[in-house]
Amino acid sequence: MNFGADVVAGVTGHMNGDHSEDNLLIARAFGYPGAMSSEMIGVNGEAGVWRVSDDAGEHELSVPWPGGSISERPQIRREVVALYRAACERLGVEPRQEHGSAPAVHAHGEVAHGEAAHSEAGPRAGHGRHAAGDEGSAPSDGSGQKPFSRVLREGSWSDHSDSEGATFMEDIMRGRGSLADYVDLVAQHYFMYEALEEAAAKVADDPAFTGFHSEALVRLPALEADLAHLIGPDWRERISAVPATEAYAARMREVGDEGWVAGVVAHHYTRYLGDLSGGQFIAKRVARQHELQHEGIAFYDFSELGSLTEFKDGYRAELDRLGASLSAEEQARMLDEVRAAYAFNTAVFVDLGRAKANA
């Protein structure tokens, strides 16, 4: 069983971004006791896969799932947590307390975090952070209702579906994609964010939106710099949007023209939180494979935001506040828009894969 690239990107991005020490524990417990670094690079129905470095060099480590073969997305979290516990037992390390539900894996690499803040200082055995793969469980707001950020996360789980065209992103995530593949992805990002930031500007003065958008989030200048570096000064004449990107951009502009704040936030949320989560892993992978420094991957640099974990927690608090101001009908409409955004994004991967196959 092979999971789609959206799932693989989300899981590996989360593990490498938020649980790097857990990766190291698993590597040391299951084959490389002298491991100095460990990065999760794959997930399939039989095992998790890590790239491990020690004094002897670099190795690929495949660790079978303790519970046997899996075929469903929610089972991944269960098995990763089981591996973490088993690693702790082998190494004599006290495991952290697990709690909460399975993580939601977004179509372009985001794993939605629970509302409990994560420490940026790094995990310590038995202290401070959730267990590997655990997102925590968002509490109710005191009225028995789930926070709206959790409603969005859980209500869209079924839409993070596998896609036959998603091998395009899987190749990039596994280091099999070419530099040309990455450039094609950057080009699509340009058209997406041109539309998204236009839509955001349309509602920028609405009090319901101001808490979501920081100037440090704006991506167009970084994308322009990346494309100039990757393609050359004539990059505008050399890129084009695939049909799915055109449809995606058209929908974002339509929502902005309508002045529908919740709809703009639906697209804002799915894109930017993906960039701040799984996107950070994509940047590291591409930088290493293609020997890029800041130029070429500036799109993923959000250092001006400060702690990304704190920013994402604050963003989800804004989602909760927005949700509290919406009627049930408007909440449902916004969730539908979030689901539509995931579908658009997956369709882009399909189109990119098809264009590559036909080239």
Disulfide bonds with the S-S distance in Angstrom:
none
